[in-house]
Amino acid sequence: MALKPLQDRIVIKVIEDTEQTSGGIFIPDSAKEKPQKGEVVAVGEGKVNDNGEREPMDVKVGDIILYAKYAGTDIKMDGIEYKILSIKDALAIVE
């Protein structure tokens, strides 16, 4: 991974849902909703608070998270879709 997020940002690899329904119908890209799940691949050091201390991050590399629908910046590297998010846009860790 050549990306190192700054401060309270994370880089996630977008996880695409399956393109076929349980009944065998294929869903075209134009009809699919944007994915909201991803695997954390890089984590920043955390935001510096007013005391000059770094706040710990709530996620770690390898976590699968749900994130806000229109959050972050999309990037593509080596044919793989990534998203750079602020930690506040991470909604939950999938366990």
N, C-alpha and C positions, 0 to 999 in steps of 0.2 A: 504494500500500500504506500503510494507516494504522497498521500495527503495527510497532513497533520493539522487537525482543527485547533483553532485558537480559543482561549478562555473557556466559555461555557458552551461550546459547540460540540456536536458529535457528527460523525459521518456514518451513514447507514447504507447497507446494500438493500435495495428494494426487493421485496419478496412478492412476486406476481402470483395471483390466485390461478387456479386451473382454468383453462379456456374451454372446458367441456362440462356440461351439466351432468348430473347423475343419470339423466335419461338419455345421454349420448348426443345432446345438441351442442354444437360448437357456437361459442359466443364471439362475434366479430369485435375487433379492437374498438370500433366506434361506439359500441353499446356497453362496454365495460366501464365500471367506475374506476377512478384512480385508486391504486393500492394504498393502504394505510398501515402496512406492516413491513418491518425491515429488521435486518440483523446489524447490530452495532459492530463496525469494523475499526473505528478509531474514536478516541475520546480526548477532548481537550483537558488542560490542567485544572480548569475551574475558574470561576470569576473571582476577582480580588474584591473583598468587601471593604468597608470604610476603615477597618482596623489594619488593613494591609495584609490580611491573611487570605489564603485561598479557601473557597468554599468547596467541600467535597462533592464529587459528581455522584448522582444516584444510579447511573448505569455503568456497565463495564463492557469491554470487548467480548463479543459472543452472545450478549443478551438479545432476545427477540423482543422488539417493542412495537406498540401501537402509537401512531403519531397523528397530529391534527391534519385534517384533510388537505388543506392548501398550504401547508407549512413548508418552509425550507427552500433551498435552491437545488434544482436538478442539474446533475452533471453526468457525463458518460465518459468512462475511461476503459480502453481495451474491450469495448463492446458490452460493458456491464454498467447498468444504471445505478448511480449512487445519489444520495441526497444529503446535503449539509443542513443540519437543524440546530436551533438553539435548544438547550436542554428543557426550556419551558414548554416547547412544542411536543415533547415526549409525554404521552398520556399514561402509559402503563407498560409494565414488563409482563410478557406472556410466560407463564411458568408451566 
